[in-house]
Amino acid sequence: MHDTTPLDRQPPRGGAGTAARRLLQAWGVLRSLWIYRIRGRHRHRAMDALYRQFLAPGDLAFDIGSHVGDRIACFRRLGCRVVAVEPQPMLVRVLRGLHGRDPSVVLVDSAIGAAEGQLDLHLNLPNPTVATGSPAFITAADGAPRWEGQRWTETVTVPVTTLDALVRRHGMPAFVKIDVEGLEGDVLQGLHEPVPALSFEFTTIQPEVALACIERCMQVGQYRFNAALGESQSLLHPSWLDADSMAAWLRALPAEANSGDVYARLDTGRDDASPV
C-alpha cells in the first residue's frame, strides 16, 4: 500500500525539535486517514468485492501491516474476525481509537518476521504508509521514480512475532494480507503451514522480494497466483497463474507500475478468478 504522490498541501515545516517532529508525524497520520479512510470511501464496494472472493462471514483474517485500518474496516464489513498487526506506536493508538472497542478485532502492536525478537523500524514521519524495517527497501527507493523526496528520519525498536505464533494464539486464518514495505519475504519465512489464501505487496523497486515470496509460498503449499496493481482492488488475470507464470509477469512489469499486491490461494484444481 503505497501513496508517494504529494498532496495539495505541504507538510508543516519547523525545526528539529520534539514539537516539530510530533507535528510532522501527526500531519502524516492525518494524511493517511484522509487518503485511506475518508477520500478512499469510494473504493469500499470494490474492496469488499475483492476480499469477498477469499472471506465469508465468521472467517478469521490477519491484517499484517494495518496502517490506519482500511482493510480492518473492510474485513469487518464482510462479517469477519480480524487480528490486526501494526508496529508503529502512533498508528497503534489510532487503531485503538477506531477499532479498540470492537470485540471482533484483536490489535497486536508488533512487527512480523521470520523469528521472534526485535526490529529497528524506520519511520517516514510525513508518510507513515512506507515505514519499513528493511534498509534494503530504503536504498532501493533512493532516487527511484515516484519515490522522490521520501525520507526515513526516525527509528524505533519494536517487538517481532511470527505468523506461526499468531496462528497458535488465534487460530488458522482464512486469509492473510501482508503489507510491510520490503519485509514480506521475512513474514512468510515465519509461516510453516499453508493458509487457504493470502496476499503480499510487491514493488517494482524490489522485484526480488516478490519473487522470493512466490518461492516461499510454494515451499509451504501448492498455490496459484493473481495480482492487482496499486489500489485498483481488481484482479488482473482472468485465470489464476502457476508460480512460474506469476514470476514472469512480475519480471516484465515496467517500473512505472510501482506497486501492487500478489494474491495466492491454495490450488483446488480450478483456473478461474471467481470466489474460492
N, C-alpha and C positions, 0 to 999 in steps of 0.2 A: 504494500500500500504506500505509494509514493505520491506526494504532490510537492514538486520543487519549483512550481511556477510562482512568480511573485503576485501578491495581492495588490489591489489599487492603493492601499495604504501601506506605508513602510513601517517596520517595527520601531518602537521608541528607541531613541538614542540617549546615551548618557555615559558616565564614567565607568570605571572598572569596579566600583564599589558593590557591596552586597545588595543595596537597594536597587541599583541599576540592573543587576543580574536577575533579581526577583521580578522586576518589572518586565524585562525581556522574556523571561520564562512564562510569566502569566500571559503576556501577549501571544506567545507561541501556542499555549493551551487554548486560548480563546480562538485563535486562528483555526486550530484543528477542530474545535467544536463547531465553528461556523461551516467549515468545508464538509465535514463528515456527518454532523448530526443535524444541522439546520439547512444549509444550502443543499445538502445531499438527500433531502427528503424525497425528491422526485425519483430517486433510484430505488426506493423501498420495494415497489412492485417487482421490478426486475431482479433485485437482490433476493427477495423471497422466492421467486420462481426458480432462480438458480439453485439455492440451497435446498429447496423442496425436493430436488432430484436425489438428495442424499439423506434427508432427515424427515422423520414423521413425528407427530405429537407424542410426547413422552420420551423421546430419544435423548441420549446424553451427547452433548457436543463439547469439545475442547476448543477454546479460542486462545491460541498461543501468540502473544503479542497483541493485546486487546486495544492498545492505544486509547481512544476515547469511547470505545464500546459500540460502534455502529453494527458490528457483527453480533455482539451480545444482544442488542435490540432486535436484530433480525431473527436470531435463533429463538428468542422468547416469543416473537410474533408467530413463529411456527409451532409454539407449544412445547419447546424443548427445554430440558435442564442444561445448564451451562456451567462449566468450570473455566473461568476466565483468568488468564495468567498475564501479568504486566509488571515489569521490574522498575519502571520509572516512578519514583516516590510521589511526584506531584500528580501524575496521571492515576496512580492508585487512589489518591484522595478524591479525584474527580469521579472515578468509577464507583467508589463507595457512596458518594453523594447521589449518583444516578441509579445505582443498582444494589446498594448495600442492604436495603430493606426487603429485597426480593428473595424469598426462601429457596427459589429455584436457581439462584445464581450464587456460585461459590467463587470468591475472589482470592487469588493467590498472588502475593506480592513477591515475585521471584522471576529469575530468568530460567530458561530451559536449555539443557545442554546434554552432552554425551555422558557426563557423570556429575554426581552431586559435588558441590564445592562453592566457589565464589568466582565472580566475574567483574572485571573493570568495564563498566558501561559508559560509553562516550556519548554525551548529551549535545544535541544541537538545539540550543535554547529557543530560538525563534521558530524552529520546525521540529517538534518532538516526534513527528512521524518517522524520522530517519535516525533516531537514536540507535546506536549499534554497539555490540561488544566485539566487533571484528575490525582490527586495524587494517586488514587487507581490503575491507569494504571502503574505508575512508581513503586509502591510497587509490583504489580504482575510481572513486568519484572525483578525485582531484583533477580538475581541468576537463572532465568529460562533458560533452554537450548535454544541456538540460540540467547539469549539476553545478553550474556556475554559482559562486557565492555561498555554497553550503559550507558551514564551519562547525566543527565539533570542539567546543572550548571548555567543557566541564567534564569531569569524570567522577563517577560514584561507584563504590563497590557494592555489589548486590549478591544475594544468595542464588545458587543454581540448584535446581532439581531436575528430574528427568521425566520423560513420558512414561517410562515403566513405573516410576514411583507414583505418578498421577493415576495410572490405571489401577495399581494396587489399592490406592486410597479411595478412589471414587468410582471405579468400575470401568468396563470397556466402553469407549465412546463409539457412536455410530459414525462420527465424522470428526476430524481434527483439522483445524485451519492453522497454518503456520506462517507467520509474517514477522521475521526477526532480523531483517537487514544484514544478510550475509552469513548468518549462522544457521540457516535452515538445515544444512547437512549435519551440523553438530546435534541439532534437535533430533533428527531421525536416527543418529547413532545411538541415542538413548531409548530407542524403541526396539523391542526384540520379539514381539508377536504382532501379527498383521491386524490392523484395524480395517473395518469394511470400506472406508473411504477417507481421503484426506486431500488437502491442498497445501502447496508451498509456493511462496513467492519466488519469482525469478527476476533478474535484471540483466540487461544487455551489457552492463559494465563488468559483470561477473558470471558469464555463462557457465564457467566450470563448476560453480556451486550448484546450479540446477542439474547439470549432468551427473554430479555426484549424488544428488538426491534421487534421481531416477535409478541409478545403480543400487543405492541403498534400499529403495522400495522393493526392488526385485530380489534382494537378499532376504528380505523379511517375508514376502509373499508374492503371488502371481498377480500382478497389477496390469491394468490397461490405463491409458492416459488421454487427457484432453487439456485444453488451455483456454484462458480468457486473457485478453490484452487490457492493461490498465485497469480502470474501474468500470469496464463495459458491462459486467455482470451477465455475460453471454458466452457460452461455449462456442469455440470457433469451428471445431471439426465435427461433421455430421456422424462420423464413425469414430469410436474410441480406438486409439492407436496403441501398437505394441511399443516396447521400450525403445527399440532402435529407431522407429519412425518418429517418436516424440523427440528423441535426442537430435535427429537430423533436422527436424523442424526448428528446434531451438538454435542449432548452429547456423541456420540460414537466416535467422531474424536480422533485419537491419538495426543499426544502433539506435535509430530514431524510435523504434518500438518501445524502448526504455524499460518497461517492466510489465508484469502481469502475474498470473497465477497458473501453475500446473495443477490439474486435478487428477487424482489417482483413485481407482476403485478396484477392488478385487475382481478378478476375471470370472464372470459367470457364464461365459460362452456366448454372450450377447454382444453385438457390434454396433448397436445404435446408441444415440445420445439421449434416449428417453430415461425417465426416472428409474433408479435401481430398485 
